[in-house]
Amino acid sequence: MTQIKEPASRGAYRLIDAGDEQKLEMVGPYKVVRQAAQAFWPRKLDAREWQRDVNGVHVRTQKGGGFWKFEQRPPESWIVDWRGFRFKAKLTDFGHIGLFPEQGATNFEWLRRHAADPSLHVINLFGYTGGSSLAAAAAGAQVTHVDASKGVVTWARENFELNGLGDHPVRWIVEDVVKYLEREVRRGNRYQGFILDPPTYGRGPKGQIWRIEKDLPILLDLIEKLADPFAFILLSCHTPGFTACSLKNILHMAFDLPLAQIEAGEMTVGIENSELVLPSGTYARWAV
Ligand SMILES: C[S@@+](CC[C@H](N)C(=O)[O-])C[C@H]1O[C@@H](n2cnc3c(N)ncnc32)[C@H](O)[C@@H]1O
């Protein structure tokens, strides 16, 4: 695997402010403004702070995608530190930056604790650029990383290289999650740890449609067949209606887990110099 060229400028991810349905972030040395549909409160910092030295503002278009309006265009990609890992950051048209800070803030420590066993096989579904795969691998577990997009799987591999984990046992799979798990069941393969962060709507590499309401039960059914022995599961999402309570009930019903042993809540990111946190999706998790 080719080593990516490391730009000189680095720094940590920071959420500087949120309010009026937007968030102001430092992605390493670059300052960006993105939508935060859940920030129904006024901003703490004044307009000058929100505008000063801003590199880019993401504008959402009606179709759901969007574009960046650049004041000072950052490089194509750079390195950012977050929760003990280094990530290749990049501003995508969709308004993503290459990592979901709420996963790091809410779940990385928990994953590190429950994946700290080299005999454990962990599968990360909808793995994207590999944040949760990194947390599981750094703890010691063997990881299978599944995503429909070849581009993001390459990106995840680059993130492993950046963190000195390029030689860690990882299976990189570009495949539709349901298709892949069906094949794993047929092959008799087994996993002990499961991480899944399903989108509301997605597509497999051959155009297979993923809809959370219809397909999540199918996926959980496959997971039940693959879990042996079942060590942990972390389910998170950003879909309206899939509240913490709802995710908890889903795990309870799918795997007959005691409700009292399932932790659930909102994924959050702390706002700098403030007691406020920005809610960013929900999670439910269980470990033996
Ligand atoms: C919300 S992101 C997951 C974020 C990730 N868990 C993290 O914390 O960094 C959704 C991902 O699901 C992938 N995806 C969507 N539909 C898929 C499918 N049918 N099979 C496999 N991956 C899919 C997309 O390519 C995308 O990378």
The ligand as a Gaussian input file, in Angstrom:
#p B3LYP/6-31G(d) Opt

LIG

0 1
 C      -23.250000       7.252000       7.926000
 S      -21.877000       6.571000       7.067000
 C      -21.246000       5.603000       8.366000
 C      -20.288000       6.374000       9.281000
 C      -19.210000       5.527000      10.042000
 N      -19.810000       4.433000      10.781000
 C      -18.290000       6.358000      10.952000
 O      -18.562000       6.483000      12.132000
 O      -17.309000       6.926000      10.457000
 C      -22.746000       5.521000       5.939000
 C      -21.867000       4.614000       5.081000
 O      -22.678000       3.532000       4.625000
 C      -22.262000       3.129000       3.333000
 N      -23.372000       2.372000       2.726000
 C      -24.575000       2.825000       2.347000
 N      -25.353000       1.811000       1.861000
 C      -24.609000       0.680000       1.961000
 C      -24.853000      -0.696000       1.646000
 N      -26.003000      -1.098000       1.123000
 N      -23.867000      -1.588000       1.902000
 C      -22.673000      -1.186000       2.425000
 N      -22.409000       0.110000       2.758000
 C      -23.350000       1.026000       2.522000
 C      -21.876000       4.408000       2.638000
 O      -20.961000       4.169000       1.573000
 C      -21.272000       5.231000       3.808000
 O      -19.877000       5.121000       3.831000

